[in-house]
Amino acid sequence: MPGRTPYQAFEAFVAPLETALCCIATVKFQCSAGGKAEVLPVDGAADHQLFVNNDTYIELRGPSKLTLKVRMRYKIIEDSRESYGPYRVTTKAYIYSLQDSGGQAMLDYHWHPTGQSDEVRPHLHLGATQLTEGAVLSRKTHVLTGRVTLEDVIRMAIRLGATPVVPNWEDRLTSTESPHKLYRSWC
């Protein structure tokens, strides 16, 4: 989502994420120092960090007592393309983790193109609670997914038993996801 200033680009990026997460929880976003206005080179090594509720698991309402953790890396960049700038935020990595009521991993959506893992493409890890003894898959298996939006993770949490806190949650998720899909630089 573009902005006239780096700060406006950051706000245009975070506001829909906050609206989406507020469908299932009360949240507060935090970012690394300079993360609201510091423009970084696209090809530079440094990224800003975005996390929710002090980088802790968010307790979701509902009988399943799920928790969700959200963490992203991003850059505020200059973009000279018509309707894309002059500034916008580009996502550089994400980790979305759903846990059961016992704190056991259920689904971990990862995309970390840089780092120590040998898998740099978007993928999913199935938690041990989702696997049976002797299963072909393990919790370390990288199940390739393509890029996953936060809205899709929220929909999955609801499907798994999280209770939405607003009646129009599906409309909200669609409206927050649509601009993201319009301005994303990946397909």
Order of alpha helices (4+ residues) and beta strands (2+ residues): alpha-beta-beta-beta-beta-beta-beta-beta-beta-alpha-alpha
